[in-house]
Amino acid sequence: MSFRLRTLSALRSSLPRYTTIPSCTRYSSTFGYTQAKALVYSQYGPPSDVLKLHSHSISPAYGDEVTIRFLASPINPADINQIEGVYPTRPPLTTALGTTEPSAVPGNEALVEVQSVGANVKNFKKGDRALMRHSAFGTWRTHASATEKNLTKIDDSKFSKITDIQAATVSVNPCTAYRMLKDFVKLEKGDWFIQNGANSGVGRAAIQLARIWGLKSVNIVRSRPNLDELKEDLTSLGADLIVTEEELGRELKSKVKELTGGKGIRLALNCVGGRATTDMIRQLADEAHVVTYGGMARQPVIVPASQYIFKDLHTHGFWVSRWSDQNPEGKREMLEDIFNMMLKGEFKEVPVEKNIWTPETKEKELKEAVDRSVKGFGGKKQVFVFEGTE
C-alpha cells in the first residue's frame, strides 16, 4: 500500500496538472488522465474572431476534486458579452489549461455528470447529475475538474425524468422570471403584469409561471413578418394579451384599465430599454415597480420625472447570478419547484437547436453555433450537446 502511494505521488510530482495534447478522441489512460477539449479565448472581441478550440488533459480526481463531464451547455447572451469583454463579471485569463497565452473558457450555464471523485468528496458519486452553482465557471468544454462548491446536485431519485436539455436551460431564464414575479410586488391571483421581450427565454418562462400561478400578462413584442405565428405560440403558453411596441399608446392604457378592473398594472419586466421601455412604463398604475434584467436595445432606460414625482414609480435591477450566489438554498428549492412543474407538463423549456459536440467536432463547427446564437438564428436557443465523451 505504501509503495503504491509513493509511486502515485511520484507520478503526480513529475507531471503537470494540465498537459497540452494533440486533438484526439477522449480517453482515460492507465493512470486515469482524461483528455478534454474546450473553447477558449485569450483576448476580448467578436466570438468568431477570438474563440479557439484547445485540447488538454485532466489528472485523476484527488482530495476534494470532482471530475465532471459536460452533457449540455447553452449559449446565452451573457456568454457572448463576456467574450466581447462588456459583461460586468468575466472569468480570469490564466494558463491553467496549458494554453500558450492566458485564456478563459466561456459559458455560465450547463448540466454535467460526475465522472470521478476524490477521497474527501462526500456528497457526490460517479453518475450524479449536477448544475453549475455559480456563474463564470466556463461551460463550453467537454470535461473539467471542479469541487463540490461548484455544483448543485440534481436529486435523480425525484427528477430522473427531467431531460438533459430541460436541466441545462433552467438556471438562467426560468429562474430569472420566477424571482422577478415573486420578489418585487406581492401579486395575487388575477393580478396583471406587463413585460417586453415577451418572446425571449425569460419572457416565455414568465408567461408560463403566470399561468400556473393564476396571474395575467400583457406581452410586448416587436413587429415582424411572422407576427401572427408568434402570437399563436405565446398564446399557447398562456399569454393573455399580446401587443407590439407600436401599439403602446393611450388606447392600450384604456384597455388595460378595463382588463384590470381599474386596478392597473403594478409590475413591469424590462429587457429592452429605449423608447419602448418608456412607453411601457406609461402603462403602469401608481406605485408600480419596473424591474430591468436586460438591455437588448443597448439604449438607456429613460423614465420621465413625472413618473417618480406624481406616480411614485419604483425602479430596480435584477441579476439572477448575484441572487443565486447569495441564496444557494433558495435556488435549490426554486429549481425543484420548476422541475416539478416540468414533470407535470405545466412548464415547457425554451425551443432549442442542438449543436452536437463530439471528440471529432471541429473548431469551425463550434464557432458557427456561437455565431447562430449571436444572430438569433431561427428564434431558438443554441445548445452544445456532448456525445461520445464518456
N, C-alpha and C positions, 0 to 999 in steps of 0.2 A: 504493500500500500504506500509506504513512504517513498519507495523508488518511483512509483507511478506519479506521485505528487511532484517529486523533484524533477522528473522528466517533463511533465506538463508545464511546470514553472519555467524550466529552461527554454522550452519552445516559445512560451509567451514572451520571455525577455529577448529572444532572438528575432522575433517577427514584429513588424509594426502593427498597430491596432487596425489600421485600414491599409490595404495594399492595392495599388492600381494594377488592373489586369486587362488583357485584351477583351474586346466584346465577344461574348460567347454564352452558351446556354448555362443557366444557373445550376449549380450542384452543391452538395456538401461533400467536402473532401474527407479523407481519413481522419483528420484532426478536427472536423466539424466546422471548417470555414465555409461561409456562404457567399457565393458570388451574387452581386446585386447590380442594378442599374438605376440611375437617377437622372432626371433632367436638372441641370444646374445653370446658374448664371453668375458671372464674375463682375458684371457691370450693369447698371440700370439702363433700361431703354425698351424699345418695342420687343415683345417676346420673340417675334420672328428673326430678330437680329442678334439677340443676346443668349438665347437658350442653346444648350449643348447637351448631348447625351453622354453621360460619364459612367464608366464601369469601375467597380471597386469590390473589395471583399470585406466581409464582416466576420470577426473572430467569434468563437463559441460564447454563448451567454455565460457570464461569470458573476458571482456575488448577487447584486440586486438588479442585474441586467435582464432584459426580456428581448429576444429576437422576434421581430414581427414581420409578417408577410402582408403586403397590401392586397386587398380584394377589390376595392373600388374607391376612386379618388375623383370627386367632382372638380370642375374648373369653374371657379366663381369670379365675379368682377373684382373682388378684393385681391385675389391672387394675381390678376393682371396688374392691378395698381401697385402691388408690392414689387413686381418685376420692373415696372416703369419707375419705381422709386418715389411714388407720390402717396403711398399709404402711410398712415401715422406709425404703424409698427412694422418692422421688417426683420427677418432673421439675419443674424450676423454673417458676414462673409468670412469663412475660415477655410483652412486646408485639411479639415478633419477627415474628409473622404478621399484624401490623396490627390486632389486636383492640383494642377501646376500653379494656378492662381487662387487666391482666396475666393470662395464661391458659396452660394446658398442654394438650397432646394426649395422651390416654390410649392405652394399648396397648403391649405389650412384644414380642410375637411376630408375625412376618409373613414372607411371601415377596414380593420385589419384582423388578421388571425395570428394567434401566438404560435410561433414555431418551436421555441425552446425557452427555458427559464434558468436563471442562476440559482444557486443553492439557497440564497436568502429571500427569494421571492415567495410570498405566502399566499397571495390572492389570485394568482393566475397559473394556468397549466396549459400544456400543449393543446391546441384546438380551440381554445376560447376565442370568441369574437369580441372586439372592443372598438370604441370610438376614440378619437383624439380628445384629450381633456382640455388642452389649451391651443390657442392659435399659434401660427408661425413655426410649427414643428417641421414642416416640409413633407408633403404627402405625395408628390409626383415622383414616386420611385417604387421599385419592386419590393425592397426589404429595408429594414432599419434596425438599429439597436436602440432600445428605449428602456424606461424604468416604469414601475407601477404608477408613479406620479404623473406620467404622460398619458395614461389610458383610463377610460371609463368602460368598465366591463359590461357587456350585454348578458343578461340572465337568460340563457337559452333554454332553461327549464320552463320559462314562460314565453319566450319570444323566438323560438327556433323557426317559426313560420314567417318571420319578418325577413324579406329578401335582402340580399346584399345592397341592391340599389336603394331600397327604402331606408335601410340603416345608414348608408353612406351619405344620403342627402337630407337627413333630418336635423342636423345640428345647427345649421345657419338659418335657412329660410323659415321652416315651420316654427323654430324656437323664437326667432325674431318676432313673428306675427303673434305668437302665443303671449309673449311678455308684454308687447305693446297693448294688446287688448285687455290684459289683466292689471297692469301696474299703474296706469296714469289716470284713469277715470273709472269709477265704480259703475259699470254698466249692468243693467238688469234686463231680463228677457223683454224683448220688444223694443229696446233702445236701438238707436241708429248710430253708425259711424260712417265717415267718408274717407276714401283713400284714392290717391293717384297711383300710377303704375300698377293698376289692378291686375294686369296680365303677367306681372313678374312672379318670380317664385314666392316672394313674401306675400304679394297680393293674392295669389291663388290660395295660399295657406290661410290668410285672414278670412277670405270668403268662406272657406270650409269650416274653420273654427267658429265663425259667427253663426253659421247654420246649425252646427252641433249645439252651441250654447244658447240658441234662441235669439240671437241678435240680428239686426237688419243692416244692410250695407248699400251705400252709394259708391259706385265704382267708376273711376275716371280712366279712360284710355285715350290714346292718340288715334286720330283718323288714319285709315289705311284701306287699301283695296278690298281686303277680306274682312271688313268690319262686322258684317252680319254673321260670318262664321265664328269670329272671336266672341261676339255677344252670345251666340248659342252655346259655345264652350263654357264661358263663365257662368251663364245661367244654369247649366247642368251641374255646376259645382255648388250653386246656392246663391248666386248674386241676385239681389232684389231689384236694383236699378243700375243701369249701365249708361254712361253718357260720355261724350267726347270732350276734350278740352275746350273746343269751340262753343259748347253748349253751357258753359259755366257763366250764367248771367242771371238777370232778375227773374226770368221765367222759371229757371230751376229753383231759385230760392223760394218762390211761391209754392212750387210743387213739394219741396222738402218740408215746408211748414205744414202743408196739408197732410203729407205722409206721416209725419211725426206727431200729429195731433196738436200742433202748436208748441211742442217741447223743443223742437230744433235738434241740432246735432252738436254734441259736446266733445267729440273726439275726431281728429283728423290725422291720418298717417301719410307722411310725405317722403317720397324718394326721388323727387324730380327737381324742384327749385324753379326760380324764374317766375315769369308772369303766371304760368299755370298754377303754381302753388299759391300765389297771392289771390288769384280768382277763387281757388278752393277755400281759402281762409274766409273770404267774404260770405261763404255759405253757412258759417257757423253761428251757433247761439251765443249768448253772453256766457262768460266764464268758461269758455271751451278750452281744450288743450290740443296743441299741434305737436306731434312727435315726428321729428325728422331722423331718418335712418339711412338716407342715401341722397345723392345729388346727380342723377343721371344727366340732367341738362347742363351740368357744370356751370350753373348760374347761381348767384346768391339767393337766399330766401329773403324776400322783401316784404316786410309787414308794415302796413300803414300805421302811423302813430295813433290814429283814432281807434284802432282795434285794441290797443293796450289801454288807452285812456278811458274810452267810453264803454268798451265791451269786456274789459278785464281779461284779455286773452293771455293764456299761458303757453309758452313755447319750451320745448325740451329736445334734447338729442338722445338717441339711443344706439348703443353699440353692444351687440349680443356677446361679443368676445369678452368685454370687460365684465358684463353681468355674469357670464358663466364662470370666469375666474374667481369672482367674489362669492359665488353661490354654488359650489360643487354639488352639495346635497340637493338643493333646489333644482339644479339642472337634471340630476338623475331622476327625480320624481317627475319632472316635466317630460323627459324622454319616455318614461314608462307610460305616462298618460297618453302621449301621442302614439306610441306603439300600440296601445290598446285600441285606440280609435282606428288604426290601420287594420288590426286583426278583425275588427267588427265590420270592416268595409265602409266605414264612415269617412275616412280621410284618404285621399289619393296623393301619391307622390307627384312631383313635378314631372312633366314629359321630358324624357332624356334621349340623347343619342349616345349609344355605347361606342367607345373607341377602344378596340381590343389591343392590349399591350402584352405581347409575348416576348420570350427571350430573343426572338429574331426581328422584332419590330424595329424599324429604322428611325433615326432621329427626325428625318423629314416628315414621316407619318405623324409622329407625336406633335411636332410643331404645327402641322396642318390642323390637328384637332384644337389646339390652343387658338389658332387663327379663326377657326369657325366660331369659337366662343366669343372672341373679340368682336366679330361681325354680327353676333346674334343670329347665327345661321339657323333658319327653319323654326325659330322660336323655341328651340329645345335646349335644355342644359346639356353641355358636353361632359361626359364622364369617362375617365380612364377605367377600364375593366381589365383586370390582370388574369391571364390564363397561362398555364404551363410553367408557373413559377413555384410550384410546390417543392 
